[in-house]
Amino acid sequence: MTVWLSAGIIFTLLSVAYILFKWGNMKVVGVTPVRTFTFIAILFTSGLDVGLIMFPLTEFAGYADISASPEYAFTNPLAIEFGFWGFLIWGFYFLTCFYFCVIEPKVKFFELPVVKFVNNVVIIGTCAFTAFLLLSNLPWYLPSIGDGESVVPAFYLIVFAAIAFAVYSSTSIKYVRILSLTTTWVFIALIVGMWAAAFVFGESEITAYFTNLGLIGGYFANIDNFVLPINEYHEFYLFWWFSWSIMIGQFTSRFVGGLKTYQVMLAMMVIPSIPIAAWFSVLYHYHSAGIPTEGITNMAMVFVGIVFVINSLDSLIRLYTDNLNMTVERIGKGNYIALNIVALSLLTLLFKLDFLQIQWVGALVIAIFFSCFAFILSQKFKSVTAIKTSPKENKIDFTKIENLN
């Protein structure tokens, strides 16, 4: 699996370099373009899930224990956490976003029946894994409910409600802009609120936060160490990013609003990394200063985590239902809602039972990458190399999204 993953990463990075070399100054326009801030909000909130909120506080100590994990000794725990979530790996999303916006309309690889089937398996499986992550982390963040270790009925109810809300919001694309912008502002409010709780109320010096923020420079100084898997846990993260990459690229490609290719890459790699760095620096301060998060802080983190889950599931549900022609218009709103809620709830339980693993999904995505490349070389090479612009039918009209169902 390590060799397969490493081959996928190298292929992805080389593909990004080729795209920048050949089409770097080309204007990229999606089928439903939106303004840049909205595009970034959609990317950020769709491309991340509850793990961003809930994982770091459980991981810093492990990254700091270099006696048990000497492979982490090359930099500090905050830089490692950032490296697992920020900057370079957002290049996966850039590659697939550009592909679906510019290349796929010429290639139509994902319209092949077997590819469409596999792609939908990937999307549905990752949907369920997102809900499973929320379910499995709730005991740690809400120890007041239950014994702090076991998943109790109340947690199943929370996850079920998040799935139901996401399914309902996915019934109309007009909700995506509202949901993405709301999620972005709620996340910013969480960062500011936890920053204020740590510093305004005198629990520590404000300079400590900015000292922690500077530790993220350890990532950029050692970025080469993050390209290939550091260990099995890093492999898990990288497979996880691969599992998301095709569907997030497929979804976000709709909303690119006329940026040049290199600008799309910068927007997708740099801008989301800024709030990630700010958030992780706050959490690292809580960890290093021993500031407790019980009570309202944990409740706020869980709330934002649930909002992220809803936003991510909304975009993924919309994708696979469109691909499978299970739209509201075709099967009716009631059937659409019931079918998706039941399917995702059952698949979430399969992850809970360890019947499914996200690494399998990520490995399948890498296989799709290589298969697509082989298809282009054998069937569509001239068509792809002749591309000069985004599809001509894609026009910059920022009001278009408001007129869609």
GIGIKA-V217046 format. One record per pair of residues at least 24 apart in sequence whose ideal C-beta (glycine too) atoms are under 10 Angstrom apart, sorted by the first residue. I is the first residue (numbers start at 0). J is the second residue. If there is no record, write none. Layout:
BEGIN
I & J
I & J
END
This chain:
BEGIN
0 & 228
0 & 231
0 & 234
0 & 238
0 & 358
0 & 359
0 & 361
0 & 362
0 & 365
1 & 227
1 & 228
1 & 230
1 & 231
1 & 234
1 & 237
3 & 238
3 & 361
3 & 362
3 & 365
3 & 366
3 & 369
4 & 227
4 & 228
4 & 233
4 & 234
4 & 237
4 & 238
4 & 241
4 & 358
4 & 361
4 & 362
4 & 365
5 & 226
5 & 227
5 & 228
5 & 234
5 & 237
5 & 365
6 & 365
6 & 368
6 & 369
7 & 91
7 & 237
7 & 238
7 & 241
7 & 244
7 & 361
7 & 362
7 & 364
7 & 365
7 & 366
7 & 368
7 & 369
8 & 87
8 & 88
8 & 90
8 & 91
8 & 226
8 & 227
8 & 228
8 & 237
8 & 240
8 & 241
8 & 365
9 & 226
9 & 227
10 & 94
10 & 365
10 & 368
10 & 369
10 & 372
11 & 88
11 & 90
11 & 91
11 & 93
11 & 94
11 & 95
11 & 240
11 & 241
11 & 244
11 & 365
11 & 368
12 & 87
12 & 90
12 & 91
12 & 94
12 & 226
14 & 90
14 & 93
14 & 94
14 & 95
14 & 97
14 & 98
14 & 368
14 & 372
15 & 87
15 & 90
15 & 91
15 & 93
15 & 94
15 & 97
15 & 264
15 & 268
16 & 90
17 & 94
18 & 93
18 & 94
18 & 97
18 & 98
18 & 101
18 & 102
18 & 260
18 & 261
18 & 263
18 & 264
19 & 93
19 & 97
19 & 260
19 & 261
19 & 264
21 & 260
21 & 383
21 & 384
21 & 386
22 & 97
22 & 101
22 & 102
22 & 259
22 & 260
22 & 261
22 & 386
22 & 387
22 & 388
22 & 389
23 & 259
23 & 260
23 & 261
23 & 262
23 & 264
24 & 259
24 & 260
24 & 261
24 & 262
25 & 97
25 & 101
25 & 259
25 & 260
25 & 261
25 & 263
25 & 386
25 & 387
25 & 388
25 & 389
26 & 255
26 & 256
26 & 257
26 & 258
26 & 259
26 & 260
26 & 262
26 & 263
26 & 388
26 & 389
26 & 393
26 & 395
27 & 96
27 & 97
27 & 100
27 & 101
27 & 252
27 & 255
27 & 256
27 & 257
27 & 258
27 & 259
27 & 260
27 & 261
27 & 262
27 & 263
27 & 264
27 & 388
27 & 389
27 & 393
28 & 100
28 & 101
28 & 255
28 & 256
28 & 257
28 & 258
28 & 388
28 & 389
28 & 390
28 & 391
28 & 392
28 & 393
28 & 394
28 & 395
28 & 396
29 & 96
29 & 99
29 & 100
29 & 101
29 & 251
29 & 252
29 & 253
29 & 254
29 & 255
29 & 256
29 & 257
29 & 389
29 & 390
29 & 393
29 & 395
29 & 399
30 & 99
30 & 100
30 & 104
30 & 252
30 & 253
30 & 254
30 & 255
30 & 389
30 & 390
30 & 392
30 & 393
30 & 394
30 & 399
31 & 172
31 & 175
31 & 176
31 & 252
31 & 253
31 & 254
31 & 255
31 & 256
31 & 393
31 & 396
31 & 397
31 & 399
31 & 400
31 & 402
31 & 403
32 & 253
32 & 254
32 & 255
32 & 256
32 & 257
32 & 258
32 & 389
32 & 393
32 & 394
32 & 395
32 & 396
32 & 397
32 & 398
32 & 399
32 & 400
33 & 175
33 & 176
33 & 179
33 & 253
33 & 254
33 & 255
33 & 256
33 & 396
33 & 397
33 & 398
33 & 399
33 & 400
33 & 401
34 & 176
34 & 254
34 & 256
34 & 257
34 & 397
35 & 254
35 & 255
35 & 256
35 & 257
35 & 258
35 & 262
35 & 263
35 & 266
35 & 270
36 & 180
36 & 183
36 & 256
36 & 270
37 & 175
37 & 176
37 & 179
37 & 180
37 & 183
37 & 254
37 & 256
37 & 397
37 & 400
38 & 96
38 & 176
38 & 179
38 & 251
38 & 253
38 & 254
38 & 255
38 & 256
38 & 257
38 & 258
38 & 263
38 & 266
38 & 267
38 & 270
39 & 179
39 & 183
39 & 251
39 & 254
39 & 266
39 & 267
39 & 270
39 & 271
40 & 175
40 & 176
40 & 178
40 & 179
40 & 180
40 & 181
40 & 182
40 & 183
40 & 184
40 & 186
40 & 254
40 & 271
40 & 310
41 & 175
41 & 176
41 & 178
41 & 179
41 & 180
41 & 182
41 & 183
41 & 247
41 & 250
41 & 251
41 & 253
41 & 254
41 & 310
41 & 314
42 & 89
42 & 92
42 & 93
42 & 96
42 & 179
42 & 247
42 & 248
42 & 250
42 & 251
42 & 254
42 & 255
42 & 263
42 & 266
42 & 267
42 & 270
42 & 271
43 & 89
43 & 179
43 & 182
43 & 183
43 & 186
43 & 251
43 & 267
43 & 270
43 & 271
43 & 272
43 & 273
43 & 274
43 & 275
43 & 307
43 & 310
44 & 175
44 & 178
44 & 179
44 & 180
44 & 181
44 & 182
44 & 183
44 & 185
44 & 186
44 & 271
44 & 306
44 & 307
44 & 309
44 & 310
44 & 311
44 & 313
44 & 314
45 & 92
45 & 175
45 & 178
45 & 179
45 & 182
45 & 243
45 & 246
45 & 247
45 & 250
45 & 251
45 & 254
45 & 307
45 & 310
45 & 311
45 & 312
45 & 313
45 & 314
45 & 315
45 & 317
45 & 318
46 & 89
46 & 91
46 & 92
46 & 96
46 & 240
46 & 243
46 & 244
46 & 246
46 & 247
46 & 248
46 & 250
46 & 251
46 & 267
46 & 271
46 & 310
46 & 311
46 & 314
47 & 84
47 & 89
47 & 182
47 & 186
47 & 243
47 & 247
47 & 271
47 & 274
47 & 275
47 & 307
47 & 310
47 & 311
48 & 125
48 & 128
48 & 129
48 & 130
48 & 132
48 & 133
48 & 239
48 & 243
48 & 304
48 & 307
48 & 308
48 & 310
48 & 311
48 & 312
48 & 315
49 & 129
49 & 130
49 & 131
49 & 132
49 & 133
49 & 134
49 & 135
49 & 136
49 & 137
49 & 140
49 & 161
49 & 300
49 & 301
49 & 303
49 & 304
49 & 305
49 & 306
49 & 307
49 & 308
49 & 309
49 & 311
50 & 83
50 & 84
50 & 128
50 & 129
50 & 132
50 & 133
50 & 136
50 & 236
50 & 239
50 & 304
50 & 307
50 & 308
51 & 84
51 & 85
51 & 186
51 & 274
51 & 275
51 & 278
51 & 279
51 & 303
51 & 304
51 & 307
52 & 133
52 & 136
52 & 140
52 & 186
52 & 189
52 & 278
52 & 282
52 & 299
52 & 300
52 & 301
52 & 302
52 & 303
52 & 304
52 & 305
52 & 306
52 & 307
52 & 308
53 & 132
53 & 133
53 & 135
53 & 136
53 & 137
53 & 139
53 & 140
53 & 297
53 & 300
53 & 301
53 & 303
53 & 304
53 & 307
54 & 80
54 & 83
54 & 84
54 & 132
54 & 136
54 & 236
54 & 282
55 & 80
55 & 81
55 & 83
55 & 84
55 & 275
55 & 278
55 & 279
55 & 281
55 & 282
55 & 283
55 & 285
55 & 286
56 & 80
56 & 139
56 & 140
56 & 282
56 & 283
56 & 285
56 & 286
56 & 292
56 & 297
56 & 300
57 & 136
57 & 139
57 & 140
57 & 286
58 & 83
58 & 232
58 & 282
58 & 286
59 & 279
59 & 282
59 & 283
59 & 285
59 & 286
59 & 287
60 & 286
61 & 232
62 & 232
63 & 286
63 & 287
68 & 229
68 & 230
68 & 232
69 & 230
70 & 224
70 & 228
70 & 229
70 & 230
70 & 232
70 & 233
71 & 224
71 & 229
71 & 230
71 & 232
71 & 233
73 & 217
73 & 220
73 & 221
73 & 223
73 & 224
73 & 225
73 & 229
74 & 214
74 & 215
74 & 216
74 & 217
74 & 218
74 & 219
74 & 220
74 & 221
74 & 222
74 & 224
74 & 225
75 & 211
75 & 214
75 & 215
75 & 216
75 & 217
75 & 218
75 & 221
75 & 283
76 & 214
76 & 217
76 & 279
76 & 283
76 & 286
76 & 287
77 & 211
77 & 212
77 & 213
77 & 214
77 & 215
77 & 216
77 & 217
77 & 218
77 & 276
77 & 279
77 & 280
77 & 282
77 & 283
77 & 284
77 & 286
77 & 287
78 & 214
78 & 215
78 & 216
78 & 217
78 & 218
78 & 219
78 & 220
78 & 221
78 & 222
78 & 224
78 & 225
78 & 279
78 & 283
79 & 217
79 & 218
79 & 221
79 & 224
79 & 225
79 & 229
79 & 233
80 & 214
80 & 215
80 & 218
80 & 275
80 & 276
80 & 279
80 & 280
80 & 282
80 & 283
80 & 286
81 & 214
81 & 215
81 & 216
81 & 217
81 & 218
81 & 219
81 & 225
81 & 272
81 & 275
81 & 276
81 & 278
81 & 279
81 & 280
81 & 283
82 & 215
82 & 217
82 & 218
82 & 219
82 & 221
82 & 222
82 & 224
82 & 225
82 & 226
82 & 229
82 & 233
82 & 236
83 & 218
83 & 225
83 & 229
83 & 232
83 & 233
83 & 235
83 & 236
83 & 237
83 & 239
83 & 240
83 & 279
84 & 236
84 & 240
84 & 271
84 & 272
84 & 275
84 & 276
84 & 278
84 & 279
85 & 215
85 & 218
85 & 225
85 & 268
85 & 269
85 & 271
85 & 272
85 & 273
85 & 274
85 & 275
85 & 276
85 & 279
86 & 215
86 & 218
86 & 219
86 & 222
86 & 225
86 & 268
86 & 269
86 & 271
86 & 272
86 & 273
86 & 275
86 & 276
87 & 218
87 & 219
87 & 222
87 & 223
87 & 225
87 & 226
87 & 268
87 & 272
88 & 225
88 & 226
88 & 236
88 & 237
88 & 239
88 & 240
88 & 241
88 & 243
88 & 244
88 & 268
88 & 272
89 & 240
89 & 244
89 & 247
89 & 264
89 & 266
89 & 267
89 & 268
89 & 269
89 & 270
89 & 271
89 & 272
89 & 275
90 & 240
90 & 244
90 & 264
90 & 267
90 & 268
91 & 237
91 & 240
91 & 241
91 & 243
91 & 244
91 & 245
91 & 247
91 & 248
91 & 267
91 & 268
91 & 364
91 & 368
92 & 240
92 & 243
92 & 244
92 & 245
92 & 246
92 & 247
92 & 248
92 & 250
92 & 251
92 & 252
92 & 264
92 & 267
92 & 268
92 & 271
93 & 244
93 & 248
93 & 251
93 & 260
93 & 263
93 & 264
93 & 265
93 & 266
93 & 267
93 & 268
94 & 244
94 & 245
94 & 248
94 & 264
94 & 267
94 & 368
95 & 241
95 & 243
95 & 244
95 & 245
95 & 246
95 & 247
95 & 248
95 & 249
95 & 250
95 & 251
95 & 252
95 & 364
95 & 368
96 & 244
96 & 247
96 & 248
96 & 249
96 & 250
96 & 251
96 & 252
96 & 253
96 & 254
96 & 255
96 & 263
96 & 264
96 & 266
96 & 267
97 & 248
97 & 252
97 & 255
97 & 260
97 & 263
97 & 264
97 & 267
97 & 389
98 & 244
98 & 245
98 & 248
98 & 249
98 & 252
98 & 368
98 & 371
98 & 375
98 & 383
99 & 245
99 & 246
99 & 247
99 & 248
99 & 249
99 & 250
99 & 251
99 & 252
99 & 253
99 & 255
100 & 248
100 & 249
100 & 251
100 & 252
100 & 253
100 & 254
100 & 255
100 & 260
100 & 263
100 & 389
100 & 390
100 & 393
101 & 252
101 & 255
101 & 260
101 & 383
101 & 386
101 & 388
101 & 389
101 & 390
101 & 393
102 & 252
102 & 371
102 & 375
102 & 379
102 & 382
102 & 383
102 & 386
103 & 248
103 & 249
103 & 252
103 & 371
103 & 390
104 & 252
104 & 386
104 & 389
104 & 390
104 & 391
104 & 392
104 & 393
105 & 375
105 & 379
105 & 381
105 & 382
105 & 383
105 & 385
105 & 386
105 & 390
106 & 371
106 & 374
106 & 375
106 & 378
106 & 379
106 & 380
106 & 382
106 & 383
106 & 386
107 & 374
107 & 378
107 & 379
107 & 382
108 & 367
108 & 370
108 & 371
108 & 372
108 & 373
108 & 374
108 & 375
108 & 378
108 & 379
109 & 245
109 & 249
109 & 322
109 & 367
109 & 371
110 & 322
111 & 370
111 & 371
111 & 374
113 & 370
114 & 367
114 & 370
114 & 371
114 & 374
115 & 322
115 & 323
116 & 322
116 & 323
117 & 245
117 & 363
117 & 364
117 & 366
117 & 367
117 & 370
118 & 245
118 & 246
118 & 249
118 & 318
118 & 319
118 & 322
118 & 363
118 & 364
118 & 367
119 & 246
119 & 318
119 & 319
119 & 320
119 & 321
119 & 322
119 & 323
119 & 325
120 & 319
120 & 360
120 & 363
121 & 241
121 & 242
121 & 243
121 & 244
121 & 245
121 & 246
121 & 315
121 & 319
121 & 359
121 & 360
121 & 361
121 & 363
121 & 364
121 & 367
122 & 242
122 & 243
122 & 245
122 & 246
122 & 247
122 & 249
122 & 250
122 & 314
122 & 315
122 & 316
122 & 317
122 & 318
122 & 319
122 & 320
122 & 322
122 & 323
122 & 360
123 & 246
123 & 315
123 & 316
123 & 318
123 & 319
123 & 320
123 & 322
123 & 323
123 & 339
123 & 342
123 & 343
123 & 346
123 & 360
124 & 242
124 & 315
124 & 319
124 & 346
124 & 349
124 & 350
124 & 355
124 & 356
124 & 357
124 & 359
124 & 360
124 & 363
125 & 239
125 & 242
125 & 243
125 & 245
125 & 246
125 & 247
125 & 311
125 & 312
125 & 315
125 & 319
125 & 346
125 & 357
125 & 360
125 & 361
125 & 364
126 & 162
126 & 165
126 & 246
126 & 308
126 & 311
126 & 312
126 & 314
126 & 315
126 & 316
126 & 318
126 & 319
126 & 339
126 & 342
126 & 343
126 & 346
126 & 347
127 & 162
127 & 312
127 & 315
127 & 342
127 & 343
127 & 344
127 & 345
127 & 346
127 & 347
127 & 348
127 & 349
127 & 350
127 & 351
127 & 355
127 & 357
127 & 360
128 & 239
128 & 242
128 & 243
128 & 346
128 & 347
128 & 349
128 & 350
128 & 355
128 & 356
128 & 357
128 & 360
129 & 158
129 & 161
129 & 162
129 & 165
129 & 243
129 & 307
129 & 308
129 & 309
129 & 311
129 & 312
129 & 315
129 & 343
129 & 347
129 & 350
129 & 357
130 & 158
130 & 159
130 & 161
130 & 162
130 & 165
130 & 308
130 & 311
130 & 312
130 & 343
130 & 344
130 & 346
130 & 347
130 & 348
130 & 350
130 & 351
131 & 158
131 & 346
131 & 347
131 & 348
131 & 349
131 & 350
131 & 351
131 & 352
131 & 355
131 & 357
132 & 158
132 & 239
132 & 304
132 & 308
132 & 347
132 & 350
132 & 357
133 & 157
133 & 158
133 & 161
133 & 162
133 & 301
133 & 304
133 & 305
133 & 307
133 & 308
133 & 309
133 & 312
133 & 347
134 & 158
134 & 159
134 & 161
134 & 308
134 & 347
134 & 348
134 & 350
134 & 351
135 & 347
135 & 350
135 & 351
136 & 300
136 & 301
136 & 304
137 & 301
137 & 304
137 & 305
139 & 297
140 & 292
140 & 293
140 & 296
140 & 297
140 & 298
140 & 300
140 & 301
140 & 304
141 & 293
141 & 297
141 & 298
141 & 300
141 & 301
142 & 293
142 & 297
143 & 293
143 & 294
143 & 297
143 & 298
150 & 351
155 & 344
155 & 347
155 & 348
155 & 351
157 & 301
157 & 305
157 & 308
158 & 305
158 & 308
158 & 343
158 & 344
158 & 347
158 & 348
158 & 351
159 & 340
159 & 343
159 & 344
159 & 347
160 & 305
160 & 309
161 & 304
161 & 305
161 & 306
161 & 307
161 & 308
161 & 309
161 & 311
161 & 312
161 & 343
162 & 308
162 & 309
162 & 312
162 & 316
162 & 339
162 & 340
162 & 341
162 & 342
162 & 343
162 & 344
162 & 347
163 & 309
163 & 336
163 & 339
163 & 340
163 & 343
163 & 344
164 & 305
164 & 306
164 & 308
164 & 309
164 & 312
164 & 313
165 & 305
165 & 308
165 & 309
165 & 310
165 & 311
165 & 312
165 & 313
165 & 314
165 & 315
165 & 316
165 & 317
165 & 339
165 & 340
165 & 343
166 & 309
166 & 312
166 & 313
166 & 316
166 & 317
166 & 320
166 & 335
166 & 336
166 & 337
166 & 338
166 & 339
166 & 340
166 & 341
166 & 342
166 & 343
167 & 309
167 & 313
167 & 316
167 & 332
167 & 335
167 & 336
167 & 339
167 & 340
168 & 309
168 & 310
168 & 312
168 & 313
168 & 314
168 & 316
168 & 317
169 & 309
169 & 312
169 & 313
169 & 314
169 & 315
169 & 316
169 & 317
169 & 318
169 & 319
169 & 320
169 & 321
169 & 327
169 & 335
169 & 336
169 & 339
170 & 313
170 & 316
170 & 317
170 & 320
170 & 326
170 & 327
170 & 332
170 & 335
170 & 336
170 & 339
170 & 404
171 & 317
171 & 327
171 & 332
171 & 403
171 & 404
172 & 253
172 & 313
172 & 314
172 & 317
172 & 321
172 & 400
172 & 401
172 & 403
172 & 404
173 & 400
173 & 401
173 & 402
173 & 403
173 & 404
174 & 310
174 & 313
174 & 317
175 & 250
175 & 253
175 & 254
175 & 310
175 & 313
175 & 314
175 & 317
175 & 400
175 & 403
176 & 254
176 & 400
176 & 401
178 & 306
178 & 309
178 & 310
178 & 313
178 & 314
179 & 254
179 & 310
179 & 313
179 & 314
181 & 306
181 & 309
181 & 310
182 & 303
182 & 306
182 & 307
182 & 309
182 & 310
182 & 311
182 & 313
183 & 274
183 & 306
183 & 310
185 & 299
185 & 302
185 & 303
185 & 306
185 & 307
185 & 310
186 & 274
186 & 275
186 & 277
186 & 278
186 & 303
186 & 304
186 & 306
186 & 307
186 & 310
187 & 274
187 & 277
187 & 278
187 & 303
188 & 299
188 & 303
189 & 278
189 & 281
189 & 296
189 & 299
189 & 300
189 & 302
189 & 303
189 & 304
189 & 306
190 & 274
190 & 277
190 & 278
190 & 279
190 & 280
190 & 281
190 & 282
190 & 303
191 & 277
191 & 281
192 & 281
192 & 295
192 & 296
192 & 299
192 & 300
192 & 303
193 & 278
193 & 281
193 & 282
193 & 284
193 & 285
193 & 290
193 & 292
193 & 296
193 & 299
193 & 300
194 & 277
194 & 278
194 & 280
194 & 281
194 & 284
196 & 281
196 & 285
196 & 290
196 & 292
196 & 295
196 & 296
196 & 299
197 & 281
197 & 284
197 & 285
197 & 288
197 & 290
197 & 296
198 & 281
198 & 284
202 & 284
202 & 285
202 & 288
202 & 289
202 & 290
202 & 291
203 & 284
203 & 285
203 & 287
203 & 288
203 & 289
203 & 290
204 & 288
207 & 280
207 & 283
207 & 284
207 & 287
207 & 288
208 & 277
208 & 280
208 & 281
208 & 283
208 & 284
208 & 288
209 & 280
209 & 284
210 & 280
210 & 284
210 & 287
211 & 276
211 & 279
211 & 280
211 & 281
211 & 282
211 & 283
211 & 284
211 & 286
211 & 287
211 & 288
212 & 276
212 & 277
212 & 279
212 & 280
212 & 281
212 & 283
212 & 284
213 & 280
214 & 276
214 & 279
214 & 280
214 & 283
214 & 287
215 & 272
215 & 275
215 & 276
215 & 277
215 & 279
215 & 280
215 & 283
218 & 272
218 & 276
231 & 358
234 & 358
234 & 361
235 & 356
235 & 357
235 & 358
235 & 361
236 & 357
236 & 361
237 & 358
237 & 361
237 & 365
238 & 356
238 & 357
238 & 358
238 & 359
238 & 360
238 & 361
238 & 362
238 & 363
238 & 364
238 & 365
239 & 357
239 & 358
239 & 360
239 & 361
240 & 361
240 & 364
241 & 357
241 & 358
241 & 360
241 & 361
241 & 362
241 & 363
241 & 364
241 & 365
241 & 367
241 & 368
242 & 357
242 & 358
242 & 359
242 & 360
242 & 361
242 & 362
242 & 363
242 & 364
242 & 365
243 & 311
243 & 315
243 & 357
243 & 360
243 & 361
243 & 364
244 & 361
244 & 364
244 & 365
244 & 367
244 & 368
245 & 318
245 & 363
245 & 364
245 & 367
245 & 368
245 & 371
246 & 311
246 & 314
246 & 315
246 & 318
246 & 319
246 & 322
246 & 364
247 & 311
247 & 314
247 & 315
247 & 318
249 & 314
249 & 315
249 & 318
249 & 321
249 & 322
250 & 311
250 & 313
250 & 314
250 & 315
250 & 317
250 & 318
250 & 321
251 & 314
252 & 389
253 & 314
253 & 317
253 & 318
253 & 393
253 & 400
254 & 400
255 & 389
255 & 393
255 & 395
256 & 395
256 & 396
256 & 397
257 & 389
257 & 393
257 & 394
257 & 395
257 & 397
260 & 389
278 & 303
312 & 339
312 & 343
315 & 343
316 & 340
316 & 342
316 & 343
326 & 404
327 & 404
328 & 404
END
